[in-house]
């Protein structure tokens, strides 16, 4: 970066500098919360750089860097590779985050971000995490459990203050990472999803494509020997100035070489190596460190001491002694070497991986190319069981040489083929058998590794992988390759006894998707393995994944093959795709109603029908709020949505007149917060189903910025709860009013076919207390058709994790015969319709089971199947009684 105008940051550190130059252009002096980013990467290194070695940080200007890059590389477009997962909370600039997300404001912020770089001729390439590697699963779990505590604090604050907490408690809206992919693709940006840990692919892409730099917030990028690393948290979008963190300067400060940084990172602790593994070793280094700096904090001196030990002690025996002879690795040797190898990019070697001078063991890093042809049998993951991954530190079976596929350009793609002459082997001294002595180089003849995936069809796997890499699908390839999926935290109140967790509400949908992707026998028996689900919900310690088996579904014409859904372009295939999508939601009977719904609202109605059938605690006021906000959103500009204020007294309620603009919310309701998150999670589930079924619907039709706004929904929810007339909910717009009644009719008629009547909360409250179990089946209408072991024990007492979720015969409960309808505005009913199935519940006829009101479904096997009392005149039951 010589010749570029730069300036160093003073010792006051990055945080105070960021307070002056924030990415948030509308509030430049907003202090950035770093508690999240500081946990990413090498433990303690972020604080060390900011307080102890601020000269590592240099202020640079992207405009100047781009001009210099064009001068030195004629005809090459300056490219910045972006670690999108690190940037999410910096991109989310809307002040409101508690209500479910300000998606249109967020989309506008992303658009501004992209345009700022495009204006100076910089191309952006975005990477998203596509999987959680087994070595980092424990760290993922640790962060999710920490998030649980943060969510609990948020709901405690809302209940105490009835307002959104300050930015210090900021929690990103549900689904932000998923929908950001589609937003960036809509903006025409190259957006990629990783096949392994994203930071490795980001670093490799930057190195192989001579990128201008990496934009992110992860100190691992200081360890990788790759292109320059820039901080997203220090970015001022108006001037395009940020901070470059120089790894060469870091090495000079520590007396190390670039090749020593992976060793330093592992000794300090990172996302693979637990921080406590070498705690005693670090303190020994500190006790013998003679250059202690009095004006440095303890963590800073520890880093200096460990670096000093590496430079003055370990380097003396480099190449002569094995690391396990110089370091207290003990039983963690395999994990330690995996952590070291995780920093070595294609073509790089480590001087710390020698066994002895005479016999060099050359081991290839276990990386699978995203462009590897399925026929080569190099599918990921190579090991599906976590236990098997603990047995080897690095792959000692040198299979076919593979290039790491960081680039998606066709011309570069041709260079990344298996079996090329370019070697990027990791020279290591260790192998799976520590006692194994090598007197000469290991035979490096290629050997094909067995393919270990959930699906064996190479054509289908290739399509799934391409959609995954291009960020066009969600979870589909993870299910088909490793059979393991995860979902992070949502804003759910663990103390709320009325609303179930989204993990359980949408589990039946996921189970049907598993059947579609992995195959399921229609005869009732299946050899299809369980899918490992790491889903966050109240009471789940995440010690083990939930083992969830596929659920068979009935599709008109039978279960179609994936080749038909994904590859067939014949007329009529699109109808089969739609039939399959609706069958995944168990809404095949609602096809006629959904056919008449116009594009932007079709996906929303699908989710609303499913939710209202599944969750008995949802009422007519909730439905009105969901529909009204979606309609009013169509007529709102981004500026108007920004002006919708939180926590300010509003005008009187029980009125049909239009509120004075800008409308205001007098308080934040915790139930509305959960409903907003529940709907957005439904939209992410729809992304999964739509991609699994071959895209029967255009993805853009159910993107949240087109159909949902958190603050607007909250406003409509409060108005609906207070009894606002329908005209007031749609702001006196006659066109919206007609659409409102049309969409309400679609949802209610579809629910009636499922024996679910949507009633007003006022009618409901007069008949029951509404105290239902949160995660149990009492708050859901899905049901089991047969008993399971341990049925008398409540599922929450069994402890989550490692439970077998069998392919249950899910059924819905028909509460009563006769006519079913929606009750509105405090009246008992409006237009009635004939019973969808006069012979009894449709589900019972379809599955050949008895029609009795046993609920459960979303709990694990062995969970109780609570009995829901038959409702009278559409009134929900008074409670859920466990069957003993």
C-alpha positions, 0 to 999 in steps of 0.5 A: 500500500505504499504511496497511498495517503494514510494516517495512523490511529493514536493510542486512544484506540479504534473505539473512540475513532469509530465514535467519530467515523461510523458507517452509519451516515445518518448518525455519525457519532453513534458509538458502535457496539463491539461486544459481538465482533470482539468475540470473532476470531482470535481471543483478545487480539481485537482489544490488543490491536486497539489499545496496545498496538494502535499503529497496526491500524492505518486510515485508508481511503477506498477511492485512493486504493482503487485508483492505485490498483487500476494503475498497477493492474490495467484492465482489472477491476478493483474488487473488495471481498466482503465477509457479509456475516461480519457486516450484518449489524453494521449494515442494519442502520434502522433505529427500530429492530425490535418489531421484526425488522424494518426491511424496506429501510434495510434494503435501502441501506444496502443499496446505498452501501453498494452504490458508494463503492460502485461510484468509485469503480470498486466491485464487491463480492459477498460471502455468506456462511453456508455451514457450521463446521464441526470444529466450530460447533461448540463455539456456535452453541456457546454464542447461541446460549449467550444470545438466549440470555440476551433475548431474555433481558430484552423481553424483561426490559420490554415488559418493564419499560414498554419500549425498545431497549437502547442500541447496547442491547441490539439484536439483529432481526430474525432471518437477516442473513438469509434475506440479505443474500437475496437483497444483494442479488436483487441489487446485482451483486455477486453473492456466494454461499460457502461450502465450508467456513466462510472466513477461509473461503473469503481469505482464499478468494482474496488471495487467488483473485488479487483482490483489493482487500477483505472487508469484515470484522474478524481478527482471523483475517489478521492471521491469514496470509492473504490480501489486506484486511479492512474494518467494516466497523470503522467505515465511513460510507460518505468518505469511503475511509476506513481502517486497514489492519496491517498483519506485517506491522503486527508481526514487526511489533511481536517479533514474529513472521507471517508463518508464526501467526497461526501458531500464535492464534491457536495458543491464544484461542480462537473459534476452534481452540477453546480459550481455556486450553492453553490458559496455564501455558500463557500464564507461564509465558507471562511469568517468565516474560521480562519485558512487561509493559506497565502501561499495558493491560494484562491481556496485552502483556499476555499476548506479548509474552506468548509471542516472545516465547514463540520467537525466543524459545520455540523457534530455536527448535523449529524443524528439530522437535515436534510441537507436541514436545514443546507445547502441552498439547496432551489429548488436544493434539489433533484439535490443535493441529486442525486449528493450525491447518485451518489458516493455511490457504491454497499453496501455503506451507507452515514451517511448524509442520515438520516431523524431522528433517529427513522425513517430511510428511506432506498432508493435504488440507481437507478442502472440497472444491465447490466446483468438484464434479460429483463423479469424483466422489469428493462430496462434503462433509467427508464425515457426517458424525462429529465423533469421526471428525475428532479422530484425525487432526488433518487428513492423512489420506492424500486424495486427489489434488483439489483447488479451493473454489473461491472464484465463481468466474467461468474463466477462473473456474477452469483453473480450479479443477482437480488433478492440476499440477498446482500443489497447495499441500500442508507440510505437516509432521503429524498423522493419525498415528502419533507413533508412526515414524517416517524415514522418507516422504510419504507416498503422495499417489492420489486416492479417491475418498468415498463419498459420504452424503445423504443423497447419491444422485450426482446430477441432483447433488450438482444442481443443489450445490450450484444453487447453494454456492450462488446463494439461491437456496436455503438449507437444501444442500446442507440437508442433502450433503451432511443431513445437518441444519441449524437455526439461530435465535429468534426474539421469543419470550421463554416466559410466554405460555401462549405462543410456541417457538418457531422451531416447533411451529415449522418443524412439520414443514421441514420434515416434509421437505426432508422426505422430499429431498432424502426420499421417503417410502409411502408405505409407512416404512422408511430407511431415510436417516434422521436429520440433525437439527440444531434449532434454538428454543427455550429449554434446549441446552444444545448439547446434542442435535434433535434427530428429526425424521422425514414426514411423508406427505400426500401430493396429487399424482404422487411424490415427484422426483427431484429430477422432475421438479428441478430439471424438467421444463415440460408444460405442467411441471410448474403445477407439480412444483406448486402441488409439492410446495402446498403439500409441504405446508399440508395445504393442498386443499387451499390451492383454489383459494391461493390461486386467486391471490395476486403475487405479492400476497400469495406467499404471505397468505400461505404462511398465514393459513399455516400459522393460524391452523397450527397455532390456536392462540392466534386470533382475528385481531392478529390476522387483521394486523398482518393483512393491514400492514402488508396492504398499507406497506404498498403505499408507503415510501421508505421515508414514511416508514422511517418517520413512523415513531416508536414509544410516543403517545398516539391519538385516541383509539376506537376511531375510524378516522385516519391518524395524524401523520406520522403515525406513532406507537405509544408502546411496545407489546411483547406479544407483537414482537414475537408475532413479528419474528414468527412471521419472518421465520415463516418466510425463511421456511418458505424460501426453503420449501420454494427452493426444494420444490424447484421454485414454483413461486418467484422468490421476490414475491415473498421477500419481507421488504415487499410484504412486511414492516416491523413498525407498521405491523406493530402499529396495526397490531395495537390498533386492532387490539383496541378495536379499530374499524377495518377502514381505519386499519387500511387508512381509509383507502377503499382499494386496500379495503376491498383487498383486505376483505378478499385476503381475509376471506382467503385465509379464513376459508382455507382455515375452515377447510382445516377445521379451524375457526378464526375468532375475535379475541374479545369473544375468546377471552370471555370463555377461557384464560388462555394459559397454554403450554409454550412448547407443548402441543397445547398451543398447536393444532398438529397432532399425532396419530399413534402413541410413542414411548414415554407418552406420559412424561412431559417432553420438557422433562425429558431434556432436549437434544439427541431425541428421535423425532419419528415421521408422525402421522400429524393430524389436526383436531376438528373441534366441532361439526357444522359450519365454520367461519371467521368471527369479526369485530366482536360479532359471533360470525360473518358469512358461513361456509359448509363444513369442508368435510362432513364426514369428519376431519379431512386429515383423518380420512386422508391418513386412515386414522381415527378422528379424535382430538389428540394434539402434539406433533411439534414435541419430541417422541415420547412427549405427551399428547395433550388432549384439547377439549372440543371447542364450542362455537369456535371458542379455543380450548381452556387448556391442554391436558396431558394424557397419562 
